[in-house]
Amino acid sequence: MAHNNAKEFDIVVHGASGFTGRLVIEYLLTRKDTGLRWAMGGRSADKLAAVRDEVGAPLDTPLVVIDSHDAASLNALMARTRLVLTTVGPYQLYGSELVQACAQAGVDYVDLCGEPAWMRQMIDAHHAAAKASGARIVFSCGFDSIPFDLGVLKLQDEMRQRFGTAASRVRGRVRKMKGTFSGGTAASFKATMAAAATQPGVLDLLKNPFSLTPGFTGPAQPTGHKPMVDEVMGVWVAPFVMATINTRNVHRSNFLLKQAWGADFVYDEMIVTGPGDKGQAVAQAIAADKSMSGADVLQPGEGPSRAEREAGSYDVLFIGHNAAGDSCSVSVQGDRDPGYGSTSKMISEAAICLLNDAADTSGGIWTPASAMGQKLIDSLQTHAGLTFRVE
């Protein structure tokens, strides 16, 4: 289906009055040169108007009231916009009808989802409809999983350029992460655990590294559940809380790229804690930490101050090896806290890139790497404070 430029908006930001949605609006206000028309969306017109005024958006910024559980409201939204950018999670509670509406109407969709069991349910239910309608649905356009998904893509492109073959083994190693997880991430984790306890099959999906590659299962993958000394880096590494979503997306990218990285591709993610006894102690403390499921996490809609966001950053190293023993490393750095400051810029750029630079991507449920690839890497480096570097 051709894009209908006669539509009123290119982007509607659903959840614009929430903490992350507000940051997206602040960021879009700085991106004047995209030629895209956007609107603020959410449940309450009053809250949207208040946020519009607080962030200094023009008074004529369009406000769209959306009820995510009402078919008529969603159909009206579909008629008005080319793409929906939604920050309203947990997506398993608030996203299913919206994904369905987009898939059926041929409307593009980007979110911040880190809920692999729900994502698989959406793929099974709506991939075919999205393919037919031309809707490009791209999950996980925040810290989970853009730096990881695109970091592996960049590494594999480099491996093929240098050695003529992709890396069959890639290690993702978080060297630095300063900043908090979002309240939304914690709420999604909680909702996922609740679903696993009550819905048959959810736990199996959560445990399966190939849960997002229907019909394909690759080789055994490292679980990353225990602290260990990394054999390549020679320092202690610990379980990384977001590995369960990122690794799934990376395998889906390989799957959607027709196994461009090989059917024998093995990938894991860990967080680097350092050398010696100190590194071991930190690794063990991280492995024992249950804070994500505890009561002291941020609530959805809460988040760090501007100063905290600007003081945050992250640095992830990807180390690849092919069967011949050739090796190469790529790092991805972000200039803000991962959960909010950087995430709000990444999802905004994903929406802009999908509309302005990815016209050749057809309908379906995609990952950032498979839908936008190098074009998104370029715009993240130009505009969003990310750096992709061959080390």
N, C-alpha and C positions, 0 to 999 in steps of 0.2 A: 504494500500500500504506500503510495507516495505521501511524503509529509505534506500536511495541509497548512500552508503558511497563512491561510485565511483565518486560522484560529486566533483567538484573542491574546493568548499567552504562549510563550515558548516553555516557560518553567513555572510551575506552582510549587512553592516550598510548603509542604504539609508538616505542621508542627512548629511553625515560625515563632510562636510565642513561648516555646520551650527553651531550655538553656542552650542546647546545641543548635536548634533552629534559628535562634536569635543571632548566634555567631555566623551562621550561613548568610543571613540577611546582611549583617555588617560586612561580610566579605564580598558579597555580590555588589554592594554599594561601591566597592573599590574597583570593580571590574567593569569600567564604563565602556570599554571598546569592543564588547562581544557582539553587539547588535541584537542581543536577545532581550525579549520583554518578559519580566517576571512579576509574580504576585505572591503575597503572603497568604498562606492558608492555615486553617486550624478550626477548632471547635467553637471558639468564642470570638465574635466580632469585636467585643469590647477589649479583650486581652490583646488581640492583634493590633488594634488601634493604639493601645497603650505602648506596646513594644515598638511599633512604627515610630511613635513620637520619641520614645526613650533613645532609640538608636540614631535618630536624626534622619530617618528616611523621608523622602518628599511626601507632603500631605496627600498627593494624588496617587500614592502607591496603592495598587488595587488590593483589596482584602477579600478573600474567598472563604466562606464558612463551609466546613466539610464535616460530615458525620460519617466516619469510616465504616459504620455498620448499617448504613442506610443506602439501599440500591439506587434510589432516585437521586440522592445527593451525589453519589459516585458517578452516576451516568451524566449528570449535569457537569461535573468536573471534567469528565472525559471529552465532552463536547467543546470545552474551552481551552484546553492546553495540549501541547505536543509532548510534554514530559512532566512527570511528578517526581519531585525529590522529597522523600519522606524521612524524617528523623523521629517518627512516632513509633517507639518500641515499647515493650517487647513485641516484635513483629508477629509472633505466633498468637498474640492477643489482639493486635490492632491492624495487622497487615494483610490477612488472607483475602478479604473481599476486595481490597484495593489492587492487589496483584492480579486477581481474577478479572477485575474491570479493565485494567490496563491491557492484559493479554488479549481480551476479547475485542477491545476497541482500537488496538493498534497504537496505543499511547506508550511512550518510553517511560522507564521507571528506574530510579536509583535509590538505594537505601544504605543503611549502616549495619546490616544484619550480621550477627555472629551466632546464629542459631541453626546448626547444620541439619538437625532432624526436620525442622520446619522447612528449610530450604529444599530438602529432598522431596518433601510432600508437595511443595509448590512446583518443582520440576516435573514430578509425575503427573500432577493435575493440569498444568498450564503451559508446558513447553511447546506442545503441538499447536495450541491455540495461538500462542505468541508468534510461532513460526508462520502460521497462516495469515495472521493480521499484520505482521511487520513490526509488532511491539518488541523493542529491545529492552529486556529486563535484566538489570545488573545489580546483583546483591553485593554486600560487603565492600562498599566504597569508602570506608574509613581506615583507621589504623589496622583494624581487621577488615580487609586483608591486603590493601593496596601496596604498602612497602614490601611485603613478602612476595605477593603474586608478581609484581612488576620487577622486584629484585631478582627473582629466579629467572624471569624472562630475559632480563638484561644479561645475566650471567650466561644463560644458554646461548644467546645470540653471540656473545663474545667467544664462548667455547667453539661454536661452529665456525665462526670467522677465522679463529686462530688455528684450530686443529681439525676442522672438517667434520667433527662429530660432537653431539651433545654430551653433557655430563650425565652418566647413569647414576651417580651418587652426588647429592647436594646436601650440604649442612647449612642451616640457617642459624646464626649465632648472634643473639642480642647482646651487644657489647655495652650498651648504655641505654638506660631508659629513665628519664627524670620527669615525673608528673603522675597524675592519678588516672585510674580507670574512671570511666564515666558512671554516673548513677544508673544510666540506661543499660550499660554493659552488665552491671551487677544484677539489675532487675531481669535482664534476659537470661542470665545464668540461673537465677532462682526459678523463673518460669520453665526453663528447660529441665531442671531437676524435678520440678513438680510434674511435668509431662512424662518424664522417664518413669516416675513412680506409678503413674496411672494409665498411660497409653501403651498398649502392646506394640512392640517393635521399635519404640523410640530408643531404648537403651542399646539395642543392637546397632542402630544407625550411629549413635554417638560413639560407639567403640570401633566402628569400621572405618579405616582410613580411606576406603573407596566408596563412602556413602553417597558421594555426589557424582559418581561415574556409573550410572545405571548400565548394567550388562558387562562392565569391565572390572576385573580384579587383577591388580598387579602383584609384584612380589611382596613378601613379608616386609613390614616397615618397622623401624625402631619405635618403641613405645614412648621413650623419653620420660618415663615415670620416676626414674631414680637419679640422684646425683651421681656423677662419674667424672673421671678425668678424660677430657676429650682427646682422642688419639691423634688428631691432626694439630690442634692448637696447644696441647700439652698443659692445659689449665683445667680447673674444676668448672663444670657446668651443671645447671640445675633445671628441673622441669619449668617450662614456660607456659603460663596459664592460657595463653591464646593459641598455643600450638594446635589444639583440637579443632579449631575453626580454620586457621591458616593452612595447615597441611591439606585439609579437605579441598580447599579452593585451589591450591597449587596442583593437586592431582586432577581436579576438574579442568583446569586450564590446559594441562597436557592432553587430556581426553578430547577437549573441544578443538585443540590444535592438531588433531589427528595423530596423537602420540609423537609429536615432533621431538620430544625429549626422550623417546624410547619407551617401549612397553615394559622395560625392566627398571624404570626410574624409581629411585629410592630417595626419600626426603624426610628430614626431621628438623625440629627447632628446639633449641635450648637457650638458656640465658647464662652468660659467662659470669662467673663469680670470682675468678682469679686463681693464682697459684698457691700451692702449699697448704698449711694447716688452716690459714685464715680463709682461703678460697673454699676449702672443704666445709668449714663451719658455716659460712654464709650459704653455701649450696644446701646444706642440711636444714638450715633455718627456713629457706625458701620452700623446700620440699614439704616441710611440716606446717607451712602457713595456710590457714583456712580462711583468711580474711575476706576472700571474695564471697563466701557464703555466710559470713558472720553478720551481726546486727549493726556493726559500726560503719558499714559502707554508705556511700552517698546515696541519697534517694534520687529517682529520676527527676530531672529539672534542677538539681543542685549541681554545683561545679566550682572549680577554682576561680580565683580572682584573675583579672587581666595580668597582674604582675606575676602570679604563679604560672599562668599559661605561657607568658613570654620567657620565663626562666626555664621552662621545660624544654626537653629535646630528646632525641633518640638516635641510636646508631646501630645498624644491623649489618653483619657481615655474612656473605654467602660464599661458601667454598665449594667448588665443583671439581670432580674427578671423572675422567672417562676410563673405559676399559684398558686403554693403552698406558694409563698412568699420567696422562697430561692433566695439568691442574690450572685453575684460574680463580681469582676472587673478585667479588664486586661488593661494594658497601652502599647502603642507603641511609642517608641522614635526614632528619627533620628538625626544623628550627623552632618548634613549639612543643608544648606537652602533647603526648600522643592522643590522649582520650578526647580532647576538646579542640585546642587551638589548631593542631595540625589536621585533625579529622574534619573539622568544618571547612577547611580550605580544600582538602582532598575530594570530598563529596561534591563540592561546588564545581571544581575543575572537571570531575567526571561527567557531571551534567552538561557543562559547556562543551566538552570534548565530544561527547556522544552526539550532540546536536550539530556542532559546527565542523567536526573533523572526521566523523565516523559514518558518513552516509553509505559507505559500502558494506557496513555490518548489517546483516539481515536480521529478521525477527527471530526471537528465541530467548532462552534464559542463559545468560553469559556470566563470565567472570571479567573483572577489569582487564586482565592481560589478554584474554581472547577477544574481547570486544574492541579494545582501543589500543592496546600494546604500546609501541614506541611513541605514538602521537600523544598518549596520556603522559608518558615519561617526560616528553619534551615540555608539555604545558605545566606539569608539576614543577619542573626545574625552573621554567621561566617565571612562573607566577606564585607558586605555593610554598616556596622555601624548602623544597626537597633537593637533595644532591645525590645523584647516582654516579658512582666512581669506580673505575677498574683499579684495583689496588696492586 
